[in-house]
Amino acid sequence: MSQSSAWRYVVCPDGSFFRTFNPDGDLDDVSDEQLLRLRPTSGRDERPLRPCSRCGGDLLLQWNGPWGTGVWMELCPACDADRPAASAFIRWHRDPDRDPKVLPQLFEDWEAETMHAHGWSRAAQPEAPACPPAPPGLTPRGQG
């Protein structure tokens, strides 16, 4: 089980994984086994991976880019071996002793690297605005 603030990642023994939206940590107490039972077994996951659009070889992963971008992301061991985030993801995927806890960061790094290659960049997260100070007349006094 791996988690981030918005996604819950579940890694299968073969290195495949899926993620599901985890608003406010609602799925934090749900086991990976329970999530696997809830996951639909038919549909797009049963289709074989299409070949790499660049070299025609086998893909380790194909993924839709962030919503609204129209980018289709591919992780190809042959084409992406020289890209730092992609090669780290490939090594993780091939390692039988992979640590599921590092998946969210590996995925986010690979996504950012892939989207950058398509001309996109990740926007910095805005900081929360500072609260204005309380007016001096409304500050409660301590009791002595």
N, CA, C and O atoms as a GROMACS GRO file, in nm:
protein
  576
    1MET      N    1   0.084  -0.117   0.000
    1MET     CA    2   0.000   0.000   0.000
    1MET      C    3   0.089   0.124   0.000
    1MET      O    4   0.184   0.134   0.078
    2SER      N    5   0.058   0.216  -0.086
    2SER     CA    6   0.128   0.343  -0.092
    2SER      C    7   0.025   0.452  -0.101
    2SER      O    8  -0.082   0.433  -0.158
    3GLN      N    9   0.057   0.568  -0.043
    3GLN     CA   10  -0.041   0.673  -0.040
    3GLN      C   11   0.021   0.808  -0.069
    3GLN      O   12   0.140   0.829  -0.045
    4SER      N   13  -0.057   0.898  -0.121
    4SER     CA   14  -0.020   1.039  -0.131
    4SER      C   15  -0.141   1.117  -0.084
    4SER      O   16  -0.241   1.058  -0.043
    5SER      N   17  -0.133   1.248  -0.090
    5SER     CA   18  -0.243   1.326  -0.035
    5SER      C   19  -0.373   1.312  -0.113
    5SER      O   20  -0.480   1.323  -0.054
    6ALA      N   21  -0.365   1.286  -0.244
    6ALA     CA   22  -0.488   1.277  -0.323
    6ALA      C   23  -0.513   1.139  -0.382
    6ALA      O   24  -0.625   1.111  -0.424
    7TRP      N   25  -0.414   1.053  -0.386
    7TRP     CA   26  -0.427   0.923  -0.451
    7TRP      C   27  -0.388   0.812  -0.355
    7TRP      O   28  -0.303   0.830  -0.267
    8ARG      N   29  -0.451   0.698  -0.372
    8ARG     CA   30  -0.414   0.576  -0.301
    8ARG      C   31  -0.362   0.480  -0.407
    8ARG      O   32  -0.434   0.449  -0.502
    9TYR      N   33  -0.239   0.434  -0.391
    9TYR     CA   34  -0.175   0.343  -0.486
    9TYR      C   35  -0.179   0.201  -0.431
    9TYR      O   36  -0.151   0.179  -0.313
   10VAL      N   37  -0.212   0.105  -0.516
   10VAL     CA   38  -0.209  -0.036  -0.480
   10VAL      C   39  -0.119  -0.105  -0.582
   10VAL      O   40  -0.144  -0.100  -0.702
   11VAL      N   41  -0.014  -0.171  -0.532
   11VAL     CA   42   0.083  -0.238  -0.618
   11VAL      C   43   0.056  -0.388  -0.613
   11VAL      O   44   0.048  -0.448  -0.505
   12CYS      N   45   0.041  -0.448  -0.731
   12CYS     CA   46   0.020  -0.592  -0.742
   12CYS      C   47   0.156  -0.663  -0.744
   12CYS      O   48   0.258  -0.600  -0.772
   13PRO      N   49   0.158  -0.793  -0.714
   13PRO     CA   50   0.286  -0.865  -0.709
   13PRO      C   51   0.368  -0.859  -0.838
   13PRO      O   52   0.490  -0.867  -0.834
   14ASP      N   53   0.301  -0.845  -0.954
   14ASP     CA   54   0.374  -0.841  -1.081
   14ASP      C   55   0.430  -0.702  -1.114
   14ASP      O   56   0.489  -0.682  -1.220
   15GLY      N   57   0.410  -0.605  -1.024
   15GLY     CA   58   0.459  -0.470  -1.048
   15GLY      C   59   0.355  -0.379  -1.110
   15GLY      O   60   0.375  -0.257  -1.114
   16SER      N   61   0.245  -0.435  -1.158
   16SER     CA   62   0.139  -0.348  -1.207
   16SER      C   63   0.075  -0.278  -1.087
   16SER      O   64   0.088  -0.324  -0.973
   17PHE      N   65   0.009  -0.170  -1.112
   17PHE     CA   66  -0.052  -0.096  -1.002
   17PHE      C   67  -0.173  -0.022  -1.054
   17PHE      O   68  -0.193  -0.008  -1.174
   18PHE      N   69  -0.251   0.025  -0.963
   18PHE     CA   70  -0.357   0.118  -0.997
   18PHE      C   71  -0.365   0.220  -0.886
   18PHE      O   72  -0.318   0.198  -0.775
   19ARG      N   73  -0.426   0.330  -0.919
   19ARG     CA   74  -0.446   0.432  -0.818
   19ARG      C   75  -0.591   0.474  -0.821
   19ARG      O   76  -0.658   0.468  -0.924
   20THR      N   77  -0.637   0.516  -0.707
   20THR     CA   78  -0.774   0.561  -0.695
   20THR      C   79  -0.775   0.687  -0.612
   20THR      O   80  -0.692   0.704  -0.523
   21PHE      N   81  -0.867   0.775  -0.640
   21PHE     CA   82  -0.876   0.901  -0.568
   21PHE      C   83  -0.903   0.873  -0.421
   21PHE      O   84  -0.986   0.789  -0.387
   22ASN      N   85  -0.833   0.943  -0.334
   22ASN     CA   86  -0.842   0.921  -0.189
   22ASN      C   87  -0.870   1.055  -0.120
   22ASN      O   88  -0.782   1.111  -0.054
   23PRO      N   89  -0.993   1.107  -0.136
   23PRO     CA   90  -1.022   1.238  -0.076
   23PRO      C   91  -1.017   1.234   0.076
   23PRO      O   92  -1.076   1.146   0.139
   24ASP      N   93  -0.947   1.328   0.132
   24ASP     CA   94  -0.937   1.342   0.278
   24ASP      C   95  -0.890   1.214   0.347
   24ASP      O   96  -0.919   1.194   0.465
   25GLY      N   97  -0.817   1.128   0.277
   25GLY     CA   98  -0.765   1.006   0.338
   25GLY      C   99  -0.872   0.902   0.368
   25GLY      O  100  -0.852   0.816   0.453
   26ASP      N  101  -0.987   0.909   0.298
   26ASP     CA  102  -1.098   0.818   0.326
   26ASP      C  103  -1.060   0.671   0.308
   26ASP      O  104  -1.118   0.585   0.375
   27LEU      N  105  -0.965   0.640   0.221
   27LEU     CA  106  -0.928   0.500   0.194
   27LEU      C  107  -0.806   0.455   0.272
   27LEU      O  108  -0.756   0.345   0.250
   28ASP      N  109  -0.757   0.537   0.362
   28ASP     CA  110  -0.635   0.503   0.436
   28ASP      C  111  -0.649   0.373   0.516
   28ASP      O  112  -0.552   0.299   0.530
   29ASP      N  113  -0.768   0.345   0.568
   29ASP     CA  114  -0.788   0.227   0.650
   29ASP      C  115  -0.838   0.105   0.572
   29ASP      O  116  -0.866   0.001   0.632
   30VAL      N  117  -0.850   0.118   0.440
   30VAL     CA  118  -0.895   0.007   0.356
   30VAL      C  119  -0.771  -0.070   0.311
   30VAL      O  120  -0.676  -0.010   0.261
   31SER      N  121  -0.772  -0.202   0.329
   31SER     CA  122  -0.655  -0.282   0.291
   31SER      C  123  -0.643  -0.292   0.139
   31SER      O  124  -0.740  -0.272   0.067
   32ASP      N  125  -0.522  -0.324   0.091
   32ASP     CA  126  -0.501  -0.346  -0.052
   32ASP      C  127  -0.590  -0.458  -0.104
   32ASP      O  128  -0.644  -0.447  -0.215
   33GLU      N  129  -0.608  -0.563  -0.027
   33GLU     CA  130  -0.691  -0.676  -0.068
   33GLU      C  131  -0.836  -0.632  -0.088
   33GLU      O  132  -0.901  -0.673  -0.184
   34GLN      N  133  -0.886  -0.548   0.002
   34GLN     CA  134  -1.023  -0.498  -0.012
   34GLN      C  135  -1.036  -0.410  -0.137
   34GLN      O  136  -1.135  -0.418  -0.209
   35LEU      N  137  -0.936  -0.327  -0.162
   35LEU     CA  138  -0.941  -0.243  -0.282
   35LEU      C  139  -0.934  -0.326  -0.409
   35LEU      O  140  -1.002  -0.295  -0.507
   36LEU      N  141  -0.854  -0.433  -0.408
   36LEU     CA  142  -0.848  -0.520  -0.526
   36LEU      C  143  -0.983  -0.585  -0.554
   36LEU      O  144  -1.020  -0.602  -0.670
   37ARG      N  145  -1.056  -0.621  -0.449
   37ARG     CA  146  -1.188  -0.681  -0.468
   37ARG      C  147  -1.288  -0.579  -0.522
   37ARG      O  148  -1.380  -0.616  -0.595
   38LEU      N  149  -1.271  -0.452  -0.488
   38LEU     CA  150  -1.361  -0.347  -0.535
   38LEU      C  151  -1.330  -0.303  -0.677
   38LEU      O  152  -1.415  -0.243  -0.744
   39ARG      N  153  -1.211  -0.330  -0.723
   39ARG     CA  154  -1.169  -0.287  -0.856
   39ARG      C  155  -1.243  -0.366  -0.964
   39ARG      O  156  -1.251  -0.489  -0.954
   40PRO      N  157  -1.295  -0.300  -1.065
   40PRO     CA  158  -1.363  -0.373  -1.173
   40PRO      C  159  -1.265  -0.468  -1.242
   40PRO      O  160  -1.150  -0.431  -1.267
   41THR      N  161  -1.310  -0.589  -1.271
   41THR     CA  162  -1.223  -0.688  -1.334
   41THR      C  163  -1.236  -0.690  -1.485
   41THR      O  164  -1.154  -0.752  -1.552
   42SER      N  165  -1.334  -0.624  -1.539
   42SER     CA  166  -1.349  -0.622  -1.684
   42SER      C  167  -1.322  -0.482  -1.735
   42SER      O  168  -1.324  -0.385  -1.660
   43GLY      N  169  -1.296  -0.474  -1.864
   43GLY     CA  170  -1.275  -0.342  -1.922
   43GLY      C  171  -1.133  -0.322  -1.969
   43GLY      O  172  -1.069  -0.414  -2.019
   44ARG      N  173  -1.085  -0.200  -1.952
   44ARG     CA  174  -0.959  -0.161  -2.014
   44ARG      C  175  -0.838  -0.234  -1.958
   44ARG      O  176  -0.738  -0.248  -2.029
   45ASP      N  177  -0.843  -0.281  -1.832
   45ASP     CA  178  -0.726  -0.345  -1.773
   45ASP      C  179  -0.698  -0.483  -1.834
   45ASP      O  180  -0.587  -0.533  -1.822
   46GLU      N  181  -0.797  -0.543  -1.897
   46GLU     CA  182  -0.777  -0.676  -1.956
   46GLU      C  183  -0.719  -0.668  -2.097
   46GLU      O  184  -0.670  -0.768  -2.149
   47ARG      N  185  -0.724  -0.552  -2.157
   47ARG     CA  186  -0.668  -0.537  -2.291
   47ARG      C  187  -0.516  -0.540  -2.282
   47ARG      O  188  -0.459  -0.485  -2.188
   48PRO      N  189  -0.451  -0.603  -2.378
   48PRO     CA  190  -0.304  -0.602  -2.376
   48PRO      C  191  -0.253  -0.462  -2.402
   48PRO      O  192  -0.319  -0.380  -2.466
   49LEU      N  193  -0.132  -0.434  -2.351
   49LEU     CA  194  -0.071  -0.306  -2.376
   49LEU      C  195  -0.042  -0.292  -2.525
   49LEU      O  196   0.004  -0.386  -2.589
   50ARG      N  197  -0.069  -0.177  -2.579
   50ARG     CA  198  -0.035  -0.155  -2.719
   50ARG      C  199   0.116  -0.140  -2.730
   50ARG      O  200   0.182  -0.114  -2.630
   51PRO      N  201   0.172  -0.154  -2.850
   51PRO     CA  202   0.317  -0.138  -2.865
   51PRO      C  203   0.357   0.008  -2.851
   51PRO      O  204   0.275   0.098  -2.866
   52CYS      N  205   0.483   0.030  -2.823
   52CYS     CA  206   0.538   0.164  -2.809
   52CYS      C  207   0.519   0.240  -2.942
   52CYS      O  208   0.547   0.186  -3.049
   53SER      N  209   0.471   0.362  -2.933
   53SER     CA  210   0.447   0.441  -3.054
   53SER      C  211   0.577   0.490  -3.117
   53SER      O  212   0.578   0.535  -3.231
   54ARG      N  213   0.688   0.481  -3.042
   54ARG     CA  214   0.816   0.529  -3.094
   54ARG      C  215   0.898   0.418  -3.158
   54ARG      O  216   0.958   0.439  -3.264
   55CYS      N  217   0.902   0.298  -3.096
   55CYS     CA  218   0.988   0.192  -3.148
   55CYS      C  219   0.912   0.063  -3.181
   55CYS      O  220   0.968  -0.026  -3.245
   56GLY      N  221   0.786   0.052  -3.139
   56GLY     CA  222   0.709  -0.069  -3.165
   56GLY      C  223   0.733  -0.180  -3.064
   56GLY      O  224   0.674  -0.287  -3.075
   57GLY      N  225   0.819  -0.155  -2.965
   57GLY     CA  226   0.851  -0.255  -2.863
   57GLY      C  227   0.743  -0.264  -2.756
   57GLY      O  228   0.640  -0.196  -2.762
   58ASP      N  229   0.769  -0.350  -2.658
   58ASP     CA  230   0.674  -0.370  -2.548
   58ASP      C  231   0.684  -0.257  -2.447
   58ASP      O  232   0.793  -0.213  -2.411
   59LEU      N  233   0.568  -0.212  -2.401
   59LEU     CA  234   0.560  -0.109  -2.298
   59LEU      C  235   0.549  -0.172  -2.160
   59LEU      O  236   0.491  -0.280  -2.146
   60LEU      N  237   0.603  -0.106  -2.060
   60LEU     CA  238   0.580  -0.147  -1.922
   60LEU      C  239   0.452  -0.082  -1.870
   60LEU      O  240   0.384  -0.138  -1.784
   61LEU      N  241   0.420   0.035  -1.923
   61LEU     CA  242   0.306   0.112  -1.872
   61LEU      C  243   0.256   0.206  -1.979
   61LEU      O  244   0.335   0.266  -2.052
   62GLN      N  245   0.126   0.219  -1.987
   62GLN     CA  246   0.063   0.323  -2.068
   62GLN      C  247  -0.039   0.392  -1.978
   62GLN      O  248  -0.110   0.326  -1.902
   63TRP      N  249  -0.045   0.523  -1.988
   63TRP     CA  250  -0.126   0.599  -1.892
   63TRP      C  251  -0.175   0.726  -1.958
   63TRP      O  252  -0.102   0.789  -2.035
   64ASN      N  253  -0.298   0.765  -1.927
   64ASN     CA  254  -0.348   0.895  -1.972
   64ASN      C  255  -0.279   1.004  -1.893
   64ASN      O  256  -0.264   0.994  -1.772
   65GLY      N  257  -0.237   1.109  -1.962
   65GLY     CA  258  -0.177   1.223  -1.894
   65GLY      C  259  -0.281   1.294  -1.811
   65GLY      O  260  -0.398   1.256  -1.810
   66PRO      N  261  -0.240   1.397  -1.740
   66PRO     CA  262  -0.334   1.472  -1.656
   66PRO      C  263  -0.456   1.518  -1.736
   66PRO      O  264  -0.448   1.545  -1.856
   67TRP      N  265  -0.567   1.524  -1.668
   67TRP     CA  266  -0.695   1.557  -1.731
   67TRP      C  267  -0.685   1.687  -1.809
   67TRP      O  268  -0.629   1.786  -1.762
   68GLY      N  269  -0.739   1.684  -1.929
   68GLY     CA  270  -0.744   1.803  -2.011
   68GLY      C  271  -0.624   1.825  -2.100
   68GLY      O  272  -0.624   1.917  -2.181
   69THR      N  273  -0.518   1.743  -2.086
   69THR     CA  274  -0.399   1.765  -2.167
   69THR      C  275  -0.404   1.687  -2.298
   69THR      O  276  -0.342   1.728  -2.397
   70GLY      N  277  -0.475   1.576  -2.302
   70GLY     CA  278  -0.480   1.494  -2.421
   70GLY      C  279  -0.353   1.414  -2.447
   70GLY      O  280  -0.337   1.358  -2.555
   71VAL      N  281  -0.263   1.409  -2.349
   71VAL     CA  282  -0.136   1.338  -2.367
   71VAL      C  283  -0.151   1.193  -2.324
   71VAL      O  284  -0.208   1.164  -2.218
   72TRP      N  285  -0.101   1.102  -2.407
   72TRP     CA  286  -0.096   0.960  -2.374
   72TRP      C  287   0.048   0.928  -2.339
   72TRP      O  288   0.137   0.941  -2.423
   73MET      N  289   0.072   0.886  -2.214
   73MET     CA  290   0.208   0.861  -2.166
   73MET      C  291   0.243   0.713  -2.181
   73MET      O  292   0.161   0.626  -2.153
   74GLU      N  293   0.365   0.687  -2.225
   74GLU     CA  294   0.414   0.550  -2.242
   74GLU      C  295   0.548   0.535  -2.169
   74GLU      O  296   0.632   0.624  -2.172
   75LEU      N  297   0.564   0.420  -2.105
   75LEU     CA  298   0.691   0.387  -2.040
   75LEU      C  299   0.750   0.269  -2.116
   75LEU      O  300   0.704   0.155  -2.102
   76CYS      N  301   0.852   0.296  -2.195
   76CYS     CA  302   0.916   0.195  -2.280
   76CYS      C  303   1.060   0.175  -2.232
   76CYS      O  304   1.137   0.271  -2.226
   77PRO      N  305   1.098   0.050  -2.198
   77PRO     CA  306   1.235   0.026  -2.152
   77PRO      C  307   1.341   0.063  -2.256
   77PRO      O  308   1.452   0.102  -2.219
   78ALA      N  309   1.309   0.051  -2.384
   78ALA     CA  310   1.408   0.083  -2.487
   78ALA      C  311   1.419   0.233  -2.511
   78ALA      O  312   1.529   0.287  -2.520
   79CYS      N  313   1.307   0.300  -2.521
   79CYS     CA  314   1.307   0.443  -2.556
   79CYS      C  315   1.333   0.535  -2.437
   79CYS      O  316   1.384   0.646  -2.455
   80ASP      N  317   1.299   0.492  -2.318
   80ASP     CA  318   1.305   0.580  -2.201
   80ASP      C  319   1.420   0.550  -2.106
   80ASP      O  320   1.427   0.607  -1.997
   81ALA      N  321   1.512   0.460  -2.145
   81ALA     CA  322   1.620   0.419  -2.056
   81ALA      C  323   1.715   0.533  -2.021
   81ALA      O  324   1.781   0.528  -1.917
   82ASP      N  325   1.724   0.636  -2.106
   82ASP     CA  326   1.817   0.746  -2.079
   82ASP      C  327   1.752   0.863  -2.006
   82ASP      O  328   1.818   0.962  -1.976
   83ARG      N  329   1.624   0.853  -1.977
   83ARG     CA  330   1.554   0.959  -1.903
   83ARG      C  331   1.558   0.924  -1.754
   83ARG      O  332   1.516   0.815  -1.718
   84PRO      N  333   1.606   1.014  -1.667
   84PRO     CA  334   1.628   0.980  -1.526
   84PRO      C  335   1.506   0.926  -1.452
   84PRO      O  336   1.514   0.820  -1.389
   85ALA      N  337   1.394   0.996  -1.458
   85ALA     CA  338   1.276   0.951  -1.384
   85ALA      C  339   1.220   0.822  -1.444
   85ALA      O  340   1.178   0.732  -1.371
   86ALA      N  341   1.219   0.814  -1.577
   86ALA     CA  342   1.167   0.694  -1.643
   86ALA      C  343   1.255   0.573  -1.612
   86ALA      O  344   1.203   0.465  -1.585
   87SER      N  345   1.387   0.590  -1.615
   87SER     CA  346   1.474   0.475  -1.588
   87SER      C  347   1.462   0.430  -1.442
   87SER      O  348   1.471   0.310  -1.414
   88ALA      N  349   1.442   0.524  -1.350
   88ALA     CA  350   1.420   0.484  -1.210
   88ALA      C  351   1.290   0.406  -1.197
   88ALA      O  352   1.284   0.308  -1.122
   89PHE      N  353   1.187   0.447  -1.269
   89PHE     CA  354   1.058   0.376  -1.268
   89PHE      C  355   1.074   0.237  -1.329
   89PHE      O  356   1.016   0.141  -1.278
   90ILE      N  357   1.150   0.226  -1.437
   90ILE     CA  358   1.173   0.096  -1.502
   90ILE      C  359   1.247   0.002  -1.406
   90ILE      O  360   1.209  -0.115  -1.394
   91ARG      N  361   1.351   0.052  -1.339
   91ARG     CA  362   1.424  -0.031  -1.243
   91ARG      C  363   1.333  -0.078  -1.130
   91ARG      O  364   1.338  -0.195  -1.090
   92TRP      N  365   1.249   0.012  -1.079
   92TRP     CA  366   1.155  -0.024  -0.972
   92TRP      C  367   1.059  -0.133  -1.020
   92TRP      O  368   1.034  -0.231  -0.949
   93HIS      N  369   1.006  -0.116  -1.141
   93HIS     CA  370   0.908  -0.209  -1.196
   93HIS      C  371   0.968  -0.349  -1.212
   93HIS      O  372   0.899  -0.449  -1.189
   94ARG      N  373   1.094  -0.357  -1.250
   94ARG     CA  374   1.159  -0.486  -1.274
   94ARG      C  375   1.212  -0.552  -1.147
   94ARG      O  376   1.243  -0.671  -1.148
   95ASP      N  377   1.222  -0.478  -1.039
   95ASP     CA  378   1.278  -0.529  -0.914
   95ASP      C  379   1.173  -0.612  -0.839
   95ASP      O  380   1.070  -0.558  -0.799
   96PRO      N  381   1.196  -0.743  -0.820
   96PRO     CA  382   1.096  -0.824  -0.749
   96PRO      C  383   1.080  -0.783  -0.602
   96PRO      O  384   0.979  -0.814  -0.540
   97ASP      N  385   1.180  -0.715  -0.547
   97ASP     CA  386   1.172  -0.669  -0.408
   97ASP      C  387   1.134  -0.522  -0.401
   97ASP      O  388   1.175  -0.451  -0.309
   98ARG      N  389   1.055  -0.475  -0.499
   98ARG     CA  390   1.020  -0.333  -0.508
   98ARG      C  391   0.950  -0.286  -0.382
   98ARG      O  392   0.875  -0.361  -0.320
   99ASP      N  393   0.975  -0.162  -0.344
   99ASP     CA  394   0.914  -0.101  -0.227
   99ASP      C  395   0.792  -0.021  -0.273
   99ASP      O  396   0.807   0.081  -0.339
  100PRO      N  397   0.671  -0.066  -0.239
  100PRO     CA  398   0.550   0.006  -0.284
  100PRO      C  399   0.542   0.149  -0.233
  100PRO      O  400   0.472   0.231  -0.292
  101LYS      N  401   0.611   0.179  -0.124
  101LYS     CA  402   0.601   0.314  -0.066
  101LYS      C  403   0.665   0.421  -0.154
  101LYS      O  404   0.631   0.538  -0.141
  102VAL      N  405   0.756   0.382  -0.242
  102VAL     CA  406   0.821   0.482  -0.328
  102VAL      C  407   0.743   0.506  -0.458
  102VAL      O  408   0.777   0.597  -0.533
  103LEU      N  409   0.640   0.427  -0.485
  103LEU     CA  410   0.566   0.439  -0.610
  103LEU      C  411   0.506   0.578  -0.632
  103LEU      O  412   0.520   0.631  -0.742
  104PRO      N  413   0.439   0.640  -0.534
  104PRO     CA  414   0.381   0.772  -0.563
  104PRO      C  415   0.484   0.873  -0.613
  104PRO      O  416   0.457   0.947  -0.707
  105GLN      N  417   0.602   0.876  -0.551
  105GLN     CA  418   0.703   0.972  -0.594
  105GLN      C  419   0.760   0.935  -0.730
  105GLN      O  420   0.781   1.022  -0.814
  106LEU      N  421   0.785   0.804  -0.754
  106LEU     CA  422   0.834   0.761  -0.885
  106LEU      C  423   0.734   0.796  -0.994
  106LEU      O  424   0.772   0.845  -1.100
  107PHE      N  425   0.607   0.772  -0.967
  107PHE     CA  426   0.504   0.800  -1.067
  107PHE      C  427   0.496   0.950  -1.094
  107PHE      O  428   0.491   0.992  -1.210
  108GLU      N  429   0.496   1.031  -0.989
  108GLU     CA  430   0.486   1.176  -1.009
  108GLU      C  431   0.608   1.230  -1.082
  108GLU      O  432   0.594   1.319  -1.166
  109ASP      N  433   0.727   1.178  -1.052
  109ASP     CA  434   0.848   1.222  -1.122
  109ASP      C  435   0.841   1.182  -1.270
  109ASP      O  436   0.874   1.263  -1.357
  110TRP      N  437   0.798   1.059  -1.298
  110TRP     CA  438   0.786   1.012  -1.436
  110TRP      C  439   0.680   1.094  -1.511
  110TRP      O  440   0.702   1.133  -1.626
  111GLU      N  441   0.568   1.119  -1.446
  111GLU     CA  442   0.462   1.198  -1.509
  111GLU      C  443   0.513   1.339  -1.543
  111GLU      O  444   0.489   1.388  -1.653
  112ALA      N  445   0.582   1.403  -1.450
  112ALA     CA  446   0.635   1.538  -1.474
  112ALA      C  447   0.737   1.537  -1.587
  112ALA      O  448   0.736   1.625  -1.673
  113GLU      N  449   0.826   1.436  -1.588
  113GLU     CA  450   0.928   1.426  -1.692
  113GLU      C  451   0.863   1.402  -1.829
  113GLU      O  452   0.903   1.464  -1.927
  114THR      N  453   0.765   1.314  -1.834
  114THR     CA  454   0.698   1.282  -1.960
  114THR      C  455   0.619   1.402  -2.011
  114THR      O  456   0.623   1.433  -2.130
  115MET      N  457   0.547   1.467  -1.922
  115MET     CA  458   0.468   1.583  -1.963
  115MET      C  459   0.560   1.697  -2.009
  115MET      O  460   0.526   1.771  -2.101
  116HIS      N  461   0.676   1.711  -1.944
  116HIS     CA  462   0.772   1.813  -1.985
  116HIS      C  463   0.819   1.787  -2.129
  116HIS      O  464   0.836   1.881  -2.206
  117ALA      N  465   0.839   1.660  -2.163
  117ALA     CA  466   0.880   1.624  -2.299
  117ALA      C  467   0.772   1.659  -2.401
  117ALA      O  468   0.801   1.676  -2.520
  118HIS      N  469   0.647   1.671  -2.355
  118HIS     CA  470   0.536   1.710  -2.442
  118HIS      C  471   0.507   1.860  -2.436
  118HIS      O  472   0.407   1.907  -2.490
  119GLY      N  473   0.595   1.935  -2.368
  119GLY     CA  474   0.580   2.080  -2.363
  119GLY      C  475   0.501   2.132  -2.245
  119GLY      O  476   0.469   2.251  -2.240
  120TRP      N  477   0.469   2.047  -2.150
  120TRP     CA  478   0.394   2.090  -2.032
  120TRP      C  479   0.489   2.099  -1.913
  120TRP      O  480   0.593   2.033  -1.910
  121SER      N  481   0.452   2.179  -1.815
  121SER     CA  482   0.529   2.182  -1.691
  121SER      C  483   0.431   2.188  -1.575
  121SER      O  484   0.320   2.240  -1.588
  122ARG      N  485   0.475   2.135  -1.464
  122ARG     CA  486   0.391   2.132  -1.344
  122ARG      C  487   0.394   2.269  -1.278
  122ARG      O  488   0.501   2.325  -1.253
  123ALA      N  489   0.278   2.323  -1.251
  123ALA     CA  490   0.270   2.452  -1.185
  123ALA      C  491   0.303   2.436  -1.037
  123ALA      O  492   0.269   2.335  -0.975
  124ALA      N  493   0.369   2.535  -0.983
  124ALA     CA  494   0.398   2.534  -0.840
  124ALA      C  495   0.267   2.543  -0.762
  124ALA      O  496   0.174   2.613  -0.802
  125GLN      N  497   0.263   2.473  -0.652
  125GLN     CA  498   0.143   2.478  -0.568
  125GLN      C  499   0.136   2.613  -0.499
  125GLN      O  500   0.234   2.657  -0.438
  126PRO      N  501   0.022   2.680  -0.509
  126PRO     CA  502   0.012   2.812  -0.444
  126PRO      C  503   0.012   2.797  -0.292
  126PRO      O  504  -0.040   2.700  -0.236
  127GLU      N  505   0.072   2.895  -0.229
  127GLU     CA  506   0.074   2.895  -0.083
  127GLU      C  507  -0.059   2.951  -0.033
  127GLU      O  508  -0.120   3.036  -0.098
  128ALA      N  509  -0.102   2.903   0.080
  128ALA     CA  510  -0.224   2.955   0.140
  128ALA      C  511  -0.199   3.099   0.182
  128ALA      O  512  -0.092   3.132   0.233
  129PRO      N  513  -0.299   3.184   0.160
  129PRO     CA  514  -0.279   3.324   0.200
  129PRO      C  515  -0.265   3.335   0.351
  129PRO      O  516  -0.326   3.259   0.427
  130ALA      N  517  -0.184   3.430   0.393
  130ALA     CA  518  -0.165   3.452   0.536
  130ALA      C  519  -0.291   3.513   0.596
  130ALA      O  520  -0.359   3.593   0.531
  131CYS      N  521  -0.321   3.475   0.717
  131CYS     CA  522  -0.436   3.532   0.787
  131CYS      C  523  -0.397   3.671   0.836
  131CYS      O  524  -0.287   3.691   0.887
  132PRO      N  525  -0.487   3.765   0.820
  132PRO     CA  526  -0.455   3.898   0.873
  132PRO      C  527  -0.454   3.893   1.026
  132PRO      O  528  -0.524   3.811   1.086
  133PRO      N  529  -0.375   3.979   1.087
  133PRO     CA  530  -0.372   3.978   1.233
  133PRO      C  531  -0.506   4.025   1.290
  133PRO      O  532  -0.577   4.105   1.228
  134ALA      N  533  -0.539   3.975   1.406
  134ALA     CA  534  -0.664   4.016   1.472
  134ALA      C  535  -0.652   4.162   1.513
  134ALA      O  536  -0.545   4.206   1.555
  135PRO      N  537  -0.761   4.237   1.502
  135PRO     CA  538  -0.757   4.376   1.548
  135PRO      C  539  -0.721   4.381   1.696
  135PRO      O  540  -0.767   4.296   1.773
  136PRO      N  541  -0.640   4.479   1.738
  136PRO     CA  542  -0.592   4.482   1.877
  136PRO      C  543  -0.704   4.492   1.981
  136PRO      O  544  -0.689   4.440   2.092
  137GLY      N  545  -0.812   4.556   1.949
  137GLY     CA  546  -0.920   4.569   2.047
  137GLY      C  547  -0.994   4.438   2.070
  137GLY      O  548  -1.065   4.425   2.170
  138LEU      N  549  -0.982   4.342   1.981
  138LEU     CA  550  -1.056   4.216   1.994
  138LEU      C  551  -0.971   4.103   2.051
  138LEU      O  552  -1.019   3.991   2.068
  139THR      N  553  -0.846   4.132   2.082
  139THR     CA  554  -0.759   4.028   2.135
  139THR      C  555  -0.797   4.001   2.280
  139THR      O  556  -0.794   4.093   2.362
  140PRO      N  557  -0.832   3.878   2.315
  140PRO     CA  558  -0.871   3.850   2.453
  140PRO      C  559  -0.753   3.868   2.549
  140PRO      O  560  -0.638   3.836   2.517
  141ARG      N  561  -0.785   3.918   2.664
  141ARG     CA  562  -0.682   3.937   2.767
  141ARG      C  563  -0.674   3.813   2.853
  141ARG      O  564  -0.774   3.746   2.878
  142GLY      N  565  -0.555   3.785   2.898
  142GLY     CA  566  -0.536   3.673   2.989
  142GLY      C  567  -0.584   3.709   3.128
  142GLY      O  568  -0.591   3.826   3.165
  143GLN      N  569  -0.618   3.608   3.204
  143GLN     CA  570  -0.661   3.631   3.342
  143GLN      C  571  -0.546   3.599   3.434
  143GLN      O  572  -0.478   3.498   3.415
  144GLY      N  573  -0.523   3.680   3.531
  144GLY     CA  574  -0.409   3.665   3.617
  144GLY      C  575  -0.434   3.613   3.747
  144GLY      O  576  -0.342   3.597   3.827
   0.00000   0.00000   0.00000
